[in-house]
Amino acid sequence: MVLFVCTVVAQNKISGKVTNQHHAPLPGATVSLPELNKGTMTNEKGEYELTNLPNGKNKVQFSFVGYASDIKTVLLNNA
């Protein structure tokens, strides 16, 4: 299972870190918002950032080869 941290800030940006069950970073993991056709990959520290996201509920998908994918819903509201 892939573990992650997700931070939401007022500028409609999400960022965090993708790790394995031992809290080791997973560089090259994919973090995407399929409904928006946006995504990125984690850096060598397992960190990611996605910016310019719309308000509302957004599904974020985390995936890495050899691990089960995980989908979380985040609520973005910069009001």
C-alpha positions in Angstrom: 0.0 0.0 0.0 1.2 3.5 -0.8 1.0 6.0 2.0 0.9 9.8 1.3 0.5 13.2 2.9 -1.6 15.7 1.2 -1.6 19.4 2.1 -4.2 21.8 0.7 -3.6 25.6 0.7 -5.6 28.7 -0.2 -4.1 29.1 -3.7 -5.7 25.7 -4.8 -2.5 23.8 -4.7 -2.0 20.3 -3.3 1.4 19.0 -2.2 2.7 16.2 -0.2 5.0 13.2 0.0 4.4 9.6 -1.2 6.0 6.9 0.9 5.8 3.1 1.3 4.7 1.3 4.4 8.1 1.9 6.0 7.9 5.6 5.4 10.6 5.5 2.8 10.0 8.0 -0.1 8.8 6.7 -3.5 10.5 8.7 -6.2 8.8 8.5 -9.5 5.3 7.8 -8.1 2.5 9.2 -10.2 0.1 11.7 -8.6 -2.8 12.7 -10.9 -6.2 14.3 -11.0 -7.8 12.1 -13.8 -10.9 14.2 -14.1 -8.8 17.3 -14.8 -6.1 15.6 -17.0 -3.5 16.9 -14.6 -0.6 15.0 -13.0 3.0 14.9 -11.9 5.6 12.6 -10.6 7.3 12.7 -7.2 10.9 13.9 -7.0 13.8 12.0 -5.4 12.4 12.7 -1.9 8.9 11.4 -2.9 7.5 15.0 -2.9 4.9 16.4 -5.3 3.0 19.6 -6.0 0.0 20.3 -8.3 -1.1 23.9 -8.8 -3.8 26.0 -10.4 -6.6 23.6 -9.3 -10.3 24.5 -9.4 -12.5 24.8 -6.3 -14.6 21.8 -5.4 -14.1 18.2 -4.8 -11.2 16.7 -6.7 -10.1 13.0 -6.8 -6.4 12.5 -6.5 -4.9 9.2 -7.6 -1.6 7.9 -6.3 0.2 5.1 -8.1 3.6 3.4 -8.2 4.7 0.2 -9.9 4.3 -2.8 -7.6 1.9 -1.1 -5.3 -1.9 -0.8 -5.3 -3.2 2.5 -6.5 -5.1 4.7 -4.1 -7.6 7.4 -4.8 -8.5 10.2 -2.3 -11.0 13.1 -2.5 -9.9 16.5 -1.5 -12.0 19.6 -1.1 -10.5 22.8 -2.5 -12.0 26.1 -1.6 -9.9 29.3 -1.8 -12.8 31.5 -0.6 
